[in-house]
Amino acid sequence: MEDLSELKARIEAILYASARPVHLKMIMKACETRSKKRVLEAIEELRKDYENNGRALELLELPGDRYYLKLRREYMELVRRLIKKPVLSKGVMRTLSFIAYHQPIEQSKVAAVRGGAAYKHVKILLEKGLIDTEKSGRTLILRTSQLFADLFGVENDPAAIRRKLRAWLRSSGRNSEAEIMEFKE
């Protein structure tokens, strides 16, 4: 592929459609090119286009040669008002928060605290790539994924995630002992 503008358009389409970070090798494969230099050049131009033209989207380079197209923070509230249905339900978000706070944690313990629906929630979270699992005997050990850390802007470290969750609870006015204890169960 010789045309840089066509390569940029393809990369933009890949990143937009994926709605998650995409590895450079996957971008190269999808664009049917072996020229890493050419793809990186197109990505850099695309990043500058988003940055310099006051666009609502931004192109991020994440650790591990991964790229992510996302909405700029200043436009999130505008979009949130228009989109009524959240990507994840409250129950799934609460299960994700519980896993994030207690990780690594056995799936059976999550279900004991969060109820039988937790199994369905875990399945949804796995499909979205927000948690990783590891088999341990008859149960699964759950922990947040790198995608979770990237999307929520936290370091992929359980202690850092716990600190961020506590800070969020306090800043959102949810600092009652009962609400914080829900995470500590």
Summary of the structure (lengths in Angstrom):
residues: 185
radius of gyration: 19.2
end to end distance: 55.8
largest distance: 61.1
contacts: 482
relative contact order: 0.09
helix: 60%
strand: 15%
